[in-house]
Amino acid sequence: MKDIYILGSGGFAKEVYFLIDDINLNSESPLYNFKGFIDKWADISEIAIGNRKFPIIEEDFFLNNGKYGSVNLAIGIGTPHILKKV
């Protein structure tokens, strides 16, 4: 199983989370271990989806902290001008 984070924490990022969850539910065994959201402008520290809570990790902290190592990312940004910057 691969650890995965979603870049972004808005509505589109939540939709991407649901896609990852569907992939896991429809696989013989789960493919992804969802670890949380990464966002530069998040004003909260976690997101509740159903009865689960996931952390929002500040982007600079994520990039500058060596503890994350090599990770898998899914892009959950739906705003075109921000997506273009990424």
Secondary structure by P-SEA (a helix, b strand, c coil): cbbbbbccccaaaaaaaaaaaaaaaacccccccccbbbbccccccccccccbbbbbccaaaaaaccccccbbbbbccccaaaaaac
